[in-house]
Amino acid sequence: MLAAAPDHRHRERQADRPAAAPGNPDLAAAELAIVRRARHHPEAFAPLYERYVDAVFGYCYRRTSDREAAADLTHQIFARALGALPGFIERPGSGSFRSWLFTIARNLVIDTHRTRRETASLDDAGGHLALRDPGRSPEDQAIANEQQRTLAAAIATLTEGQRRVVELRLAGLTGPEIAATLDMDLSAVKSAQFRAYARLRERLGESFAPGAPAQGEPTHA
C-alpha cells in the first residue's frame, strides 16, 4: 500500500537532482527485483515511490501548472502503477520501469486534460503558479518565480512534440526512456531535443541548462 501523500501545500524543496537513472545496470537490476517483490507484496513498492515521486510530481506540475492537480495526478499515477505491476513487462535497454511509469503518467495527464478542460496546460505561457518557499527570502522567491514564468513561456513556444520531449527530459528521463514513453524512434527524440534546446537557448541564453530542473521548481514534499 502506498504511504499517504505528503502535504506539500505549505512546503516545497528545490529539486536539486533528477531521479536516479536506470541506465546504471546495477540500479536497473535492483529496480526489477523490487518490482518482482511488489507484485506479491505491495508494501515493497515504497522505494520506487520514494525514488520517483518528485520527478513524477514535477512532470505533472509542468503539464498542468496547478500544484493541487499535480499532487492528485501523482497519487493516481502511483496507485495505477501499483495496480498494473502484474502486467509489467521487463524490456532490457529501454529504461524499463521508469519509462513504463512515465508512460502511465503521460496517458493519465492526457486523459485528465480531455475530461477536465479547466486544467491549465503548458500552452498557456503564463500558466505557472507562483509558489512560496518558506526557506527563501522574498527577494529570492521573486527571482525564482520569474525564472519559472520565463521557462514556461519559452517552453510554450516549442512545437507540441518538442514540448513533450523537453518535459520528460526535465523529469530526468534518458533518450531511450523518452523514446519508449512517447513511442518514438530514438533518432526522432534526439532531433526534437536538439531543435528544442536550440530554440530555448535562443530565448533563455546561458541561463538554460539542459537536463537540470528549473531553479525554484517545486517537488512533492
C-alpha positions as CSV (number, residue, x, y, z in Angstrom):
1,M,0.0,0.0,0.0
2,L,1.3,3.5,-0.8
3,A,2.0,5.8,2.0
4,A,-0.2,8.8,2.4
5,A,0.9,11.6,0.0
6,P,2.9,14.3,1.7
7,D,1.2,17.6,2.4
8,H,3.1,19.9,0.0
9,R,0.7,22.9,0.3
10,H,3.0,24.8,2.6
11,R,6.4,23.3,1.8
12,E,8.4,22.9,-1.3
13,R,12.0,22.0,-1.6
14,Q,14.2,22.6,-4.6
15,A,14.6,19.7,-7.0
16,D,18.4,19.8,-7.0
17,R,18.9,16.4,-8.6
18,P,17.0,14.3,-11.2
19,A,15.6,10.9,-10.3
20,A,18.3,8.2,-10.3
21,A,18.9,6.9,-13.8
22,P,18.2,3.3,-14.6
23,G,21.0,3.5,-17.2
24,N,23.1,2.0,-14.4
25,P,22.8,-1.8,-14.9
26,D,23.0,-2.5,-11.1
27,L,20.3,0.1,-10.4
28,A,18.1,-1.3,-13.2
29,A,18.5,-4.8,-11.8
30,A,17.7,-3.6,-8.3
31,E,14.5,-1.9,-9.5
32,L,13.4,-5.0,-11.4
33,A,13.9,-7.0,-8.2
34,I,11.7,-4.5,-6.3
35,V,9.0,-4.8,-9.0
36,R,9.0,-8.6,-8.7
37,R,8.6,-8.4,-4.9
38,A,6.0,-5.7,-5.1
39,R,3.8,-7.8,-7.4
40,H,3.1,-10.0,-4.5
41,H,3.9,-7.6,-1.6
42,P,2.6,-4.1,-2.4
43,E,4.5,-2.6,0.6
44,A,7.7,-3.4,-1.3
45,F,6.8,-0.7,-3.8
46,A,7.7,2.0,-1.4
47,P,11.4,2.5,-2.5
48,L,10.3,3.1,-6.1
49,Y,7.7,5.6,-4.9
50,E,10.3,7.5,-2.9
51,R,12.7,7.5,-5.8
52,Y,10.4,8.8,-8.4
53,V,7.6,10.8,-6.6
54,D,9.4,14.2,-7.0
55,A,10.1,13.6,-10.7
56,V,6.5,12.5,-11.4
57,F,5.1,15.4,-9.5
58,G,7.4,17.9,-11.3
59,Y,6.3,16.4,-14.7
60,C,2.6,16.7,-13.7
61,Y,3.2,20.3,-12.5
62,R,4.8,21.3,-15.7
63,R,1.9,19.8,-17.7
64,T,-0.9,21.3,-15.5
65,S,0.6,24.4,-14.0
66,D,-1.5,23.6,-10.9
67,R,0.0,22.3,-7.7
68,E,-3.1,20.6,-6.4
69,A,-3.9,19.0,-9.7
70,A,-0.3,17.8,-9.9
71,A,-0.5,16.2,-6.5
72,D,-3.7,14.5,-7.3
73,L,-2.3,13.2,-10.5
74,T,0.8,12.0,-8.8
75,H,-1.2,9.9,-6.4
76,Q,-3.3,8.5,-9.2
77,I,-0.2,7.6,-11.2
78,F,1.4,5.6,-8.5
79,A,-1.8,3.9,-7.5
80,R,-2.3,2.9,-11.1
81,A,1.3,1.8,-11.5
82,L,1.0,-0.4,-8.3
83,G,-2.2,-1.9,-9.6
84,A,-0.7,-2.6,-13.0
85,L,2.5,-4.2,-11.8
86,P,1.3,-7.8,-12.6
87,G,1.2,-6.7,-16.3
88,F,4.6,-5.0,-16.3
89,I,6.9,-6.4,-19.0
90,E,10.6,-6.2,-18.5
91,R,12.3,-4.6,-21.5
92,P,16.1,-4.6,-21.1
93,G,17.8,-1.5,-22.6
94,S,14.7,0.8,-22.6
95,G,14.9,2.2,-19.1
96,S,12.2,-0.3,-18.3
97,F,10.5,0.7,-15.1
98,R,11.0,4.5,-15.4
99,S,9.8,4.7,-19.0
100,W,6.8,2.4,-18.1
101,L,6.0,4.7,-15.1
102,F,6.1,7.9,-17.2
103,T,4.0,6.3,-19.9
104,I,1.3,5.9,-17.3
105,A,1.9,9.5,-16.2
106,R,1.6,10.8,-19.7
107,N,-1.5,8.9,-20.5
108,L,-3.2,9.9,-17.3
109,V,-2.3,13.6,-17.8
110,I,-3.8,13.4,-21.4
111,D,-7.0,11.8,-20.1
112,T,-7.3,14.4,-17.4
113,H,-6.9,17.2,-19.9
114,R,-9.7,15.6,-22.0
115,T,-12.1,15.4,-19.1
116,R,-11.2,18.5,-17.1
117,R,-10.7,21.3,-19.6
118,E,-10.4,23.8,-16.8
119,T,-6.9,22.4,-16.0
120,A,-4.3,24.7,-17.4
121,S,-1.7,23.4,-19.8
122,L,1.8,24.4,-20.9
123,D,0.2,26.0,-23.9
124,D,-0.6,28.9,-21.5
125,A,2.7,30.7,-21.4
126,G,1.8,32.4,-18.1
127,G,0.4,29.4,-16.5
128,H,2.8,28.6,-13.7
129,L,1.6,29.5,-10.3
130,A,3.9,31.5,-8.0
131,L,4.9,29.1,-5.2
132,R,6.2,30.3,-1.9
133,D,9.2,28.5,-0.4
134,P,9.5,29.3,3.3
135,G,13.2,28.8,3.1
136,R,13.7,31.7,0.7
137,S,13.8,35.4,1.2
138,P,11.0,37.4,-0.6
139,E,13.7,38.7,-3.0
140,D,15.0,35.2,-3.8
141,Q,11.4,33.9,-4.2
142,A,10.6,36.6,-6.6
143,I,13.6,35.7,-8.7
144,A,12.6,32.0,-8.6
145,N,9.0,32.8,-9.6
146,E,10.2,34.9,-12.5
147,Q,12.5,32.1,-13.7
148,Q,9.6,29.7,-13.6
149,R,7.5,32.1,-15.7
150,T,10.3,32.7,-18.2
151,L,11.0,28.9,-18.6
152,A,7.2,28.3,-19.1
153,A,6.9,31.0,-21.7
154,A,10.0,29.6,-23.5
155,I,8.7,26.0,-23.5
156,A,5.3,27.3,-24.8
157,T,7.0,28.4,-28.0
158,L,8.1,24.9,-28.9
159,T,6.1,22.5,-31.1
160,E,3.9,20.0,-29.2
161,G,6.4,17.2,-30.0
162,Q,9.3,19.2,-28.8
163,R,7.5,20.2,-25.6
164,R,6.7,16.6,-24.7
165,V,10.4,15.6,-25.2
166,V,11.6,18.5,-23.0
167,E,9.0,17.8,-20.3
168,L,10.3,14.3,-19.9
169,R,13.9,15.3,-20.2
170,L,13.4,17.8,-17.4
171,A,11.9,14.9,-15.4
172,G,15.2,13.1,-15.7
173,L,14.5,10.6,-18.4
174,T,17.1,9.5,-20.9
175,G,16.8,9.5,-24.6
176,P,15.9,5.8,-24.9
177,E,13.4,6.2,-22.0
178,I,11.7,9.1,-23.7
179,A,11.5,7.1,-26.9
180,A,9.8,4.3,-25.1
181,T,7.4,6.6,-23.3
182,L,6.4,8.5,-26.4
183,D,6.6,5.5,-28.7
184,M,9.1,7.3,-30.9
185,D,12.3,6.4,-32.6
186,L,15.4,7.4,-30.7
187,S,16.6,9.4,-33.7
188,A,13.4,11.4,-33.7
189,V,13.7,12.1,-30.0
190,K,17.3,13.3,-30.4
191,S,16.2,15.5,-33.3
192,A,13.3,17.0,-31.4
193,Q,15.5,17.6,-28.4
194,F,18.2,19.2,-30.4
195,R,15.8,21.6,-32.1
196,A,14.0,22.3,-28.8
197,Y,17.3,23.1,-27.0
198,A,18.4,25.3,-29.8
199,R,15.2,27.3,-29.6
200,L,15.3,27.5,-25.8
201,R,18.9,28.7,-25.9
202,E,17.9,31.5,-28.3
203,R,15.3,32.7,-25.8
204,L,17.0,32.0,-22.5
205,G,20.6,32.3,-23.4
206,E,23.2,30.9,-20.9
207,S,20.6,30.6,-18.2
208,F,19.2,27.4,-19.9
209,A,20.9,24.3,-18.5
210,P,19.7,21.2,-20.4
211,G,18.7,18.3,-18.1
212,A,18.7,20.4,-15.0
213,P,15.5,21.2,-13.0
214,A,14.4,24.8,-13.1
215,Q,15.5,26.8,-10.1
216,G,12.8,27.0,-7.6
217,E,10.8,24.1,-9.1
218,P,8.5,22.5,-6.6
219,T,8.6,18.9,-5.6
220,H,6.0,16.6,-4.0
221,A,7.3,17.1,-0.4
